[in-house]
Amino acid sequence: MKRVWKLMSAAILSLLCVMSIQPLAFADDPCNLTVTQGGAQKEILDTDCDGIPDTACADCTPSYPKADNCPYIQNANSKGICTAGTKIGELCAGNTECGFGGFCSMNQEDADADGSGDACDYCSGKGAYDQDGDGICDGEDNCPSVSNPEQNSEVCLNKVEKFAPIGVFRGNWYEIGQQVGRAYPDFIISFSNIMKSILPYLSPGHGWSAQKYYDATKGQLPDSINDHLQGMAAGLADVRPMNYDTAWDIVITLNMATELINMKSNMSTVPEAPADLVQGCTGFAVSSAAGTFLGHNTDSMGDVNASVIMYFQPDNGDYSYITMDPPGWADVGFGLNEKGIAVTTNAGDPNLGASIGLPPNMMLRTVMEHAATLEEAVKDVLDSGKSFGTGGALIHVVDFNQSKMAKIQLRSKAIEVTYGQDSPFGVHYIGSANHYVGDFNPDPDYDPYTAYKSSAMRYDRVMELLQQTQTFDLNGCWSVLRDTSNAEATNNTISRIGGLGQSRTQFGNVFTRDGMYYNLQPPHQYFAEYDEPRFVAVPQAGATLATCSAAPRFRKVILNWTTAVEDDIKGFNLYRLEAKGGKAVKINAALIPVKGAGQAYMS
């Protein structure tokens, strides 16, 4: 039977007002200011080295009554950034250095009085960013990660977002990276800022930087990642007034920060105890008469979604796939490719004697791009490199075509692959939290109940539910992901809410052969507000769009598209959304007939 394709045109027009859009100008090395406080001398951090500390110190001598309003960009004490003129984004020490009509921001200027200096303010209004691109600054937006220019509270009930941003990216990997950088600049820059802020406290020092780690591992990275990273920096420079080098620093800081943090805790004889406040995640896979599923809760600090759903459709022969991750990362933590291979990953501990190497999630990108069977996926992991970097991992891989699964425990220089066990009800399953189990644990004295209580309790609970659940359909998977052990959610439950500084569940996923179901925020909270999870399908055979654009006109939207493939397609229907998250309404009276691949359509 021939199929009908749906196209949607959105009747949402918004004006994005951006004021003083400036680049980050990270100092090569952070500075410290020497002060006296309470009779004792101490140093306070000045990340951008402009003479104003990152945090205020009013009772210090010398006194700093206010913190730097742009801690990562020089904008004080004759060290500034051009915010007007012909050299916007360049370092300066005076207006004349910014060209005709130039202005050098070096006095903590803050035109909209929102606490973010003009040198680093990406939005005119309260807040430095407009991460969802709906024209409303994050500090004023009732749903800062859901595009809703009408401020519809129905898409973020009780601060639980209903859906995540979605982007489709096509071309070679450099072009795909460039498109991502253009589409999500505020996501990328703000997340890089977060990493930049914690690296002085958690990174190893001794001359290590994001660039140095990249240089040390570049030869092990897939070409697609190197191209993607470079394209993403170019995309940032396209849409923000910054040069490529500044954009590259943002991108590489974000992508290598986790490895640097792991160097601090793992590259020693006995690592520090795993940090409940930083890492989390609980995952499982099941196969039974009801189907095969891969479920996962992703945990981290914070309470606002920082991830987007991205379709990658490369033109170099690599497989297309869908992933849900922060858009500035060039790796894959959770993904499903067009061949029916899905992966999820958890942090693994303890990774004793860690070494520099290929980060596990960057290795999983190879799986998404090249594996069509479980056997090929496992081989991709085994053949990827001699060392898997400073972070250990617990990986789940599912082959939906064969209803097979594998659990891979991975340290820097060791790999163990297992293929699951059976419950009394005929359910084949695997499960993980964040610590190694069985003989793969390299430290006989490592007790997860002492070193990492959260991981130990979540692992026990997920394995208990996998053993006891009689019917494992889609609803059964979500019942596991939203489990709170029949009590209040805590840092130790599967659907997780930690205390101050601890992790919480940011989103849940259930992968099937057809696509990805997902929710945002802890699943038990999400399902208290909404009836069902969201769903996005994997790219299917049939019609493939080559181009698609929507142009606003008076009281209507003009939709243009061309197709690259029209196999087994009868025609097209057009659907209209009045608001994101609303009901799609078909607007064409009759089916739009196909013209043939490469032909243009307009409606």
NORRADA-V163103 format. One record per pair of residues at least 12 apart in sequence whose ideal C-beta (glycine too) atoms are under 8 Angstrom apart, sorted by the first residue. I is the first residue (numbers start at 1). J is the second residue. D is the distance in whole Angstrom. If there is no record, write none. Layout:
# NORRADA-V163103
i;j;d
I;J;D
I;J;D
This chain:
# NORRADA-V163103
i;j;d
2;568;5
2;569;6
2;570;4
3;542;6
3;568;6
3;569;6
3;570;7
4;569;8
4;570;6
4;571;6
4;572;7
4;573;6
4;591;7
5;542;7
5;543;5
5;569;6
5;571;8
5;572;5
5;573;7
6;572;8
6;573;5
6;574;8
6;575;6
6;584;8
7;548;7
7;559;7
7;561;6
7;572;6
7;573;7
7;574;5
7;575;7
8;574;7
8;575;5
8;576;7
8;577;6
8;584;6
9;550;5
9;557;5
9;559;5
9;574;6
9;575;8
9;576;6
9;577;8
10;550;7
10;557;7
10;576;8
10;577;5
10;580;7
11;557;6
11;576;6
11;577;7
11;578;6
12;147;8
12;149;6
12;577;8
12;578;8
12;579;7
12;580;7
13;552;5
14;133;8
14;134;6
14;135;4
14;149;4
15;135;6
16;130;7
16;133;7
16;135;5
17;123;8
17;124;5
17;125;8
17;135;7
18;122;6
18;123;6
18;124;6
18;130;8
19;111;7
19;112;7
19;118;8
19;121;7
19;123;7
19;124;4
20;83;5
20;105;8
20;111;7
20;118;4
20;119;7
20;121;5
20;124;8
21;121;8
21;122;6
21;240;6
21;241;6
22;73;7
22;81;6
22;83;6
22;88;7
22;89;6
22;105;8
22;118;7
22;119;5
22;120;6
22;121;7
22;122;8
22;240;8
22;241;7
22;242;8
23;73;8
23;81;7
23;89;5
23;240;6
23;241;6
23;242;3
23;243;7
23;246;5
23;247;7
24;72;5
24;73;6
24;120;7
24;189;6
24;192;7
24;193;7
24;242;7
24;246;6
24;249;7
24;250;6
25;48;7
25;72;7
25;73;5
25;74;6
25;81;6
25;91;6
25;246;6
26;47;8
26;48;7
26;72;6
26;196;7
26;246;8
26;249;5
26;250;8
26;253;7
27;47;7
27;48;5
27;49;4
27;74;7
30;45;6
30;46;7
30;47;5
30;48;8
30;49;7
30;200;5
31;45;8
31;46;4
31;47;8
31;48;8
31;49;4
32;44;7
32;45;6
32;46;6
33;45;8
33;46;5
33;51;7
33;53;5
33;64;8
35;57;6
35;60;4
35;61;6
35;62;6
35;64;8
36;60;7
36;61;5
37;57;7
37;59;6
37;60;5
37;61;7
38;59;8
44;57;6
44;60;7
44;64;8
45;200;6
46;68;7
47;68;8
47;71;5
47;72;6
47;196;7
47;197;7
47;200;7
48;68;7
48;70;7
48;71;6
48;72;5
48;73;6
48;74;5
49;74;7
49;79;7
50;68;7
50;74;4
50;75;6
50;76;4
50;77;6
50;79;4
50;80;8
50;106;8
51;76;6
51;77;4
51;79;7
52;64;7
52;66;8
52;67;7
52;68;4
52;76;5
52;77;7
52;108;7
53;67;7
53;68;6
54;67;6
54;68;6
54;71;4
54;197;8
55;67;5
66;108;8
68;108;8
68;117;8
69;108;5
69;110;6
69;115;6
69;116;6
69;117;4
69;120;8
70;108;8
70;116;7
70;117;4
70;119;5
70;120;4
71;197;7
72;120;7
72;193;6
72;196;6
72;197;8
73;117;8
73;119;5
73;120;5
74;91;7
74;106;7
74;119;8
75;105;5
75;106;6
75;107;8
75;108;6
75;109;7
75;117;5
75;118;8
75;119;4
75;120;8
76;106;6
76;107;7
76;108;6
77;106;7
78;93;5
78;94;8
78;106;6
79;91;8
79;93;7
79;106;6
80;92;5
80;93;7
80;104;4
80;105;5
80;106;3
80;107;8
80;119;7
81;104;7
81;105;5
81;106;8
81;119;5
82;97;7
82;98;4
82;99;8
82;102;6
82;103;7
82;104;6
82;105;8
83;98;8
83;103;5
83;104;8
83;105;5
83;109;8
83;118;5
83;119;6
84;98;7
84;101;6
84;102;6
84;103;4
85;98;4
85;99;4
85;100;6
85;101;5
85;102;3
85;103;6
86;98;7
86;99;3
86;100;5
86;101;7
86;102;7
87;99;5
87;102;7
88;241;4
89;240;8
89;241;4
89;242;5
89;243;7
89;246;7
90;243;8
92;104;4
92;106;7
93;106;7
105;117;7
105;118;5
105;119;5
112;124;6
112;125;6
112;126;8
114;126;5
114;127;6
114;128;7
114;137;7
114;139;6
116;128;4
122;185;8
122;186;6
122;189;7
122;240;8
123;137;4
123;138;7
123;186;8
124;137;7
125;137;4
125;139;7
125;140;6
126;138;8
126;139;3
126;140;5
127;139;3
127;140;7
127;141;8
127;144;8
128;190;8
129;186;4
129;189;8
129;190;5
130;186;6
131;144;6
131;145;6
131;184;8
131;186;5
131;187;5
131;190;6
132;144;6
132;145;6
132;146;6
132;147;4
132;148;8
132;165;7
133;147;6
133;186;8
134;147;4
134;148;6
134;149;4
135;149;6
136;149;7
136;151;7
142;156;6
143;155;6
143;156;4
143;161;6
144;304;6
145;161;6
145;164;7
145;165;7
145;304;6
145;305;4
145;306;7
146;161;5
146;162;7
146;163;7
146;164;8
146;165;8
146;580;7
146;581;8
147;165;7
147;580;6
148;579;7
148;580;6
148;581;8
150;579;6
152;579;6
152;581;7
154;581;7
155;580;7
155;581;4
157;529;4
157;530;7
158;525;8
158;529;6
159;303;7
159;521;8
160;520;7
160;521;5
160;525;5
160;526;6
160;528;8
160;529;5
160;530;8
161;305;5
161;520;4
161;521;7
162;520;7
162;529;8
162;530;6
162;534;7
162;581;5
163;520;7
163;534;5
163;580;7
163;581;6
164;305;6
164;307;6
164;308;6
164;309;5
164;324;7
164;507;7
164;518;7
164;520;6
164;534;8
165;184;8
165;308;4
165;309;7
166;308;7
166;309;5
166;310;8
166;311;8
166;536;7
167;179;8
167;180;7
167;183;5
167;184;7
167;308;6
167;309;7
167;310;5
167;311;7
167;327;7
168;310;8
168;311;4
168;313;7
169;183;8
169;310;6
169;311;7
169;312;6
169;313;7
170;313;5
170;314;8
170;315;7
171;314;7
171;315;6
172;227;7
172;314;7
172;315;6
172;316;6
173;223;7
173;224;4
173;225;8
173;227;4
173;228;5
173;231;7
173;314;6
173;316;7
173;318;8
174;227;4
174;228;7
174;230;6
174;231;4
174;234;8
175;231;6
176;228;6
176;231;7
176;312;6
176;314;7
177;227;7
177;228;4
177;229;6
177;230;7
177;231;3
177;232;4
177;233;8
177;234;8
177;235;7
177;330;7
178;231;4
178;232;7
178;234;5
178;235;4
178;238;7
179;231;8
179;235;6
180;228;8
180;231;8
180;232;6
180;235;6
180;310;7
180;327;5
180;328;8
181;231;7
181;232;4
181;233;7
181;234;7
181;235;2
181;236;4
181;237;8
181;238;7
181;239;7
181;247;7
181;251;8
182;235;4
182;236;8
182;238;6
182;239;5
183;235;8
183;327;7
184;308;6
184;327;4
184;328;7
185;235;8
185;236;6
185;239;5
185;240;6
187;306;7
187;308;7
187;326;7
187;327;5
187;328;6
188;232;7
188;236;7
188;250;7
188;251;7
188;254;7
188;326;8
188;327;6
188;328;4
189;236;7
189;240;8
189;250;6
191;254;6
191;306;6
191;326;5
191;328;6
192;250;5
192;251;7
192;253;5
192;254;4
192;328;7
195;253;6
195;254;6
195;257;4
196;253;6
196;257;8
198;257;8
198;261;7
199;253;8
199;257;6
199;260;6
199;261;7
202;260;8
202;261;5
202;264;5
202;265;8
203;257;8
203;260;4
203;261;6
203;263;7
203;264;6
204;260;6
204;263;4
204;264;5
204;267;7
208;260;6
208;263;7
209;260;8
210;249;8
210;252;5
210;253;4
210;255;7
210;256;4
210;257;6
210;260;7
211;249;8
211;252;6
211;256;8
213;256;5
213;259;5
213;260;6
213;356;7
214;252;5
214;255;8
214;256;5
216;356;5
217;259;8
217;356;6
217;357;7
217;358;6
217;359;8
217;389;7
220;357;6
220;358;4
220;385;5
221;358;7
221;362;6
222;362;7
222;365;6
222;366;5
222;369;7
224;314;7
224;318;7
224;365;7
224;369;6
225;330;5
225;331;7
225;362;6
225;365;6
228;330;4
229;248;8
229;251;6
229;252;7
229;255;6
229;330;5
230;248;8
232;251;5
232;328;7
232;330;7
233;247;4
233;248;4
233;250;7
233;251;5
233;252;8
234;247;7
236;250;6
236;251;7
250;328;8
251;328;7
254;326;8
254;328;5
254;329;7
255;328;7
255;329;6
255;330;6
255;331;7
258;359;7
258;391;6
259;356;8
259;359;6
259;389;6
259;390;5
259;391;7
260;390;8
261;278;8
262;351;8
262;354;7
262;389;7
262;390;4
262;391;4
263;354;7
263;356;8
263;390;5
266;350;8
266;351;5
266;352;7
266;354;4
266;390;5
266;391;7
266;392;8
267;353;8
267;354;5
267;355;7
267;390;6
269;352;8
269;353;7
270;352;7
270;443;8
271;349;8
271;350;6
271;351;7
271;352;7
271;354;8
273;451;5
273;452;7
274;347;8
274;349;4
274;350;7
274;434;7
274;435;7
274;451;6
274;452;5
274;455;7
276;452;7
276;453;7
276;454;5
276;491;6
276;498;7
276;502;6
276;503;7
277;301;6
277;498;7
277;501;5
277;502;5
277;503;6
278;300;7
278;301;7
278;503;7
279;299;8
279;300;7
279;347;4
279;434;6
279;503;7
280;297;8
280;298;8
280;299;3
280;300;7
280;347;8
280;434;7
280;454;7
280;496;6
280;503;4
280;505;8
281;296;7
281;297;6
281;298;6
281;299;5
281;344;8
281;345;8
281;346;4
281;347;7
281;433;7
281;434;6
282;296;7
282;297;5
282;299;8
282;346;7
282;431;8
282;432;7
282;433;5
282;458;5
282;459;8
282;462;6
282;481;8
282;494;5
282;496;8
283;295;7
283;296;4
283;297;7
283;344;5
283;345;8
283;346;6
283;394;7
283;396;5
283;431;7
283;432;5
284;296;8
284;396;7
284;429;6
284;430;6
284;431;4
284;432;7
284;462;6
284;466;6
284;480;7
285;396;5
285;398;5
285;405;4
285;420;7
285;429;7
285;430;5
285;431;8
286;427;5
286;428;7
286;429;5
286;466;7
286;472;4
286;476;8
286;477;7
287;403;5
287;404;8
287;405;7
287;427;7
287;428;5
287;429;8
288;425;8
288;426;6
288;427;5
288;428;7
288;471;8
288;472;5
289;426;7
290;471;6
290;472;6
290;473;4
290;476;7
291;472;8
291;473;7
291;474;8
291;512;7
292;398;6
292;400;6
292;403;5
292;405;8
292;512;8
292;513;7
293;398;8
293;472;7
293;474;7
293;477;5
293;510;6
293;511;7
293;512;6
294;342;5
294;344;6
294;396;6
294;398;4
294;405;8
294;509;8
294;510;7
294;511;4
295;477;5
295;478;8
295;480;6
295;481;6
295;508;7
295;509;7
295;510;5
295;511;8
296;334;6
296;344;4
296;396;8
296;481;8
296;508;7
296;509;5
297;481;5
297;494;6
297;495;7
297;496;7
297;505;5
297;507;8
297;508;5
297;523;7
298;333;7
298;334;7
298;505;7
298;506;5
298;507;5
298;508;7
298;509;7
299;496;5
299;503;4
299;504;6
299;505;5
299;506;7
300;503;6
300;504;8
300;506;6
301;501;7
301;502;7
301;503;6
301;504;8
302;504;8
302;506;7
303;504;7
303;521;8
305;506;6
305;507;7
305;520;5
305;521;7
306;326;5
306;506;7
307;324;5
307;325;6
307;326;5
307;327;8
307;506;7
307;507;6
308;324;7
308;325;8
308;326;8
308;327;5
309;322;7
309;323;8
309;324;5
309;516;8
309;518;7
309;536;6
310;322;7
310;323;6
310;324;8
310;325;7
310;327;6
311;539;7
313;539;6
314;369;7
318;369;4
318;370;7
319;337;5
319;338;5
319;339;6
319;368;7
319;369;6
319;370;7
319;371;8
319;372;7
320;337;7
320;338;5
320;538;8
320;539;5
321;335;5
321;336;6
321;337;4
321;338;7
321;368;4
321;369;7
321;538;8
322;335;6
322;336;5
322;337;8
322;515;7
322;516;6
322;536;7
322;538;6
322;539;8
323;335;4
323;368;7
324;507;7
324;509;6
324;516;7
324;518;6
329;361;8
330;362;7
330;365;8
331;359;7
331;361;4
331;362;4
331;364;7
331;365;6
332;361;6
332;362;8
332;364;5
332;365;5
332;367;8
332;368;5
333;345;5
333;361;5
333;364;7
334;509;6
334;511;8
335;364;7
335;368;5
336;511;5
336;515;7
336;516;6
336;538;6
337;368;5
337;369;7
337;371;7
337;538;7
338;538;6
338;539;6
339;371;7
339;372;4
339;373;8
339;401;8
340;372;8
340;399;6
340;400;4
340;401;5
340;513;6
341;367;7
341;368;7
341;371;5
341;372;7
341;373;7
341;374;7
341;376;8
341;377;5
341;397;7
341;398;7
341;399;6
341;400;8
342;397;7
342;398;5
342;400;7
342;511;4
343;364;5
343;367;6
343;368;7
343;377;7
343;395;6
343;396;7
343;397;5
343;398;8
344;395;7
344;396;5
344;509;7
344;511;8
345;360;6
345;361;6
345;364;6
345;393;5
345;394;7
345;395;5
345;396;8
346;393;7
346;394;4
346;395;8
346;432;5
346;433;7
346;434;5
347;391;6
347;392;7
347;393;7
347;394;7
347;434;5
348;391;8
348;392;3
348;393;5
348;394;5
348;409;6
348;410;6
348;411;7
348;434;7
348;435;7
348;436;6
349;392;6
349;434;6
349;435;5
349;436;7
349;446;8
349;451;8
349;452;6
349;455;7
350;392;7
350;435;8
350;436;7
350;441;7
350;442;7
350;443;5
350;446;5
350;451;7
351;390;7
351;391;7
351;392;3
351;411;5
351;412;6
352;411;8
352;442;5
352;443;6
353;412;7
353;413;8
353;442;8
354;389;8
354;390;4
354;391;8
354;392;8
354;411;8
354;412;5
355;387;5
355;389;8
355;390;7
355;412;5
355;413;7
356;387;7
356;389;7
356;390;7
357;385;6
357;386;7
357;387;3
357;388;5
357;389;4
357;390;8
357;412;6
358;384;6
358;385;4
358;387;7
358;388;6
358;389;6
359;388;7
359;389;4
359;391;7
360;388;5
360;389;7
360;391;6
360;392;8
360;393;4
360;395;7
360;410;6
361;393;7
363;380;8
363;381;6
363;384;4
363;385;7
363;388;7
364;395;7
366;380;5
366;384;6
367;380;5
367;381;7
367;397;7
373;399;6
373;401;7
373;402;7
374;397;6
374;398;8
374;399;4
374;402;6
374;404;4
374;405;7
374;406;6
377;397;5
377;399;7
377;406;7
378;397;7
378;406;6
378;408;7
378;417;6
381;395;7
381;397;8
381;408;6
381;410;7
381;415;7
381;417;8
382;415;6
382;417;8
386;413;7
387;412;5
387;413;6
388;410;6
388;411;7
388;412;6
388;413;8
389;412;7
390;412;7
392;410;6
392;411;5
392;412;7
392;436;7
393;408;8
393;409;8
393;410;5
394;407;7
394;408;7
394;409;6
394;410;7
394;432;4
394;433;8
394;434;7
394;436;7
395;407;7
395;408;4
395;409;8
395;410;6
396;408;8
396;430;6
396;432;7
398;511;7
400;511;8
400;512;7
400;513;4
401;513;7
404;419;7
405;419;7
405;420;6
405;428;7
405;429;8
405;430;6
406;418;7
406;419;6
406;420;8
406;430;7
407;419;8
407;420;7
407;430;4
407;431;8
407;432;6
409;436;5
409;437;8
409;440;4
411;436;8
411;440;8
411;442;7
414;440;7
414;442;8
416;438;8
416;439;8
416;440;5
418;430;7
423;466;6
423;467;5
423;468;8
423;469;8
424;467;7
425;469;7
425;470;5
425;471;8
427;466;7
427;469;7
427;472;5
429;466;4
429;472;8
431;459;7
431;462;5
431;463;5
431;466;5
432;459;7
432;462;8
433;454;8
433;455;4
433;456;7
433;458;4
433;459;4
433;462;7
434;452;6
434;454;8
434;455;4
434;458;8
434;459;8
435;448;4
435;451;8
435;452;6
435;455;5
435;456;7
435;459;7
437;459;7
453;492;6
454;491;5
454;492;5
454;496;8
454;498;8
454;503;8
457;492;4
457;493;8
458;492;6
458;493;7
458;494;6
458;496;8
461;483;7
461;485;6
461;493;7
461;494;6
462;480;7
462;494;6
465;479;8
465;480;5
465;483;6
466;480;7
474;510;6
474;512;7
474;517;7
477;510;5
478;508;8
478;510;7
478;517;8
478;523;7
478;527;7
478;533;7
480;494;7
481;494;6
481;495;6
481;508;4
481;510;7
481;523;5
482;494;8
482;495;5
482;508;7
482;522;8
482;523;4
482;524;4
482;526;8
482;527;6
483;495;6
483;524;8
484;524;6
489;522;6
489;524;6
489;525;8
491;503;7
495;508;8
495;522;5
495;523;5
495;524;4
495;525;8
496;522;6
497;522;6
497;525;8
504;521;8
504;522;6
505;521;7
505;522;4
505;523;7
506;520;7
506;521;7
507;519;6
507;520;5
507;521;7
508;523;5
508;526;8
508;533;8
510;533;7
514;537;6
514;538;7
515;535;6
515;536;5
515;537;4
515;538;5
516;535;7
516;536;5
516;538;8
517;533;4
517;534;7
517;535;5
518;533;6
518;534;5
518;535;8
518;536;7
519;533;5
519;534;7
541;567;6
541;568;7
542;565;7
542;566;8
542;567;6
542;568;6
542;569;6
543;563;5
543;565;6
543;566;5
543;567;8
543;569;5
543;572;8
544;563;6
544;564;5
544;565;4
545;561;6
545;562;7
545;563;6
545;564;7
546;562;5
546;563;6
546;564;4
546;598;7
547;560;7
547;561;6
547;562;5
548;560;7
548;561;4
549;561;7
558;602;7
558;603;8
559;574;7
559;602;7
559;603;5
560;600;7
560;601;7
560;602;5
561;600;8
561;601;5
562;598;7
562;599;7
562;600;5
562;601;7
563;597;5
563;598;7
563;599;7
563;601;8
564;597;6
564;598;7
565;597;6
566;594;5
566;596;6
566;597;5
569;594;6
570;591;7
570;594;7
571;591;4
571;592;5
571;593;5
571;594;6
572;588;8
572;591;7
572;592;4
572;594;7
572;601;7
573;586;6
573;588;6
573;591;7
573;592;7
574;586;7
574;587;5
574;588;5
574;592;7
574;603;6
575;587;7
588;603;7
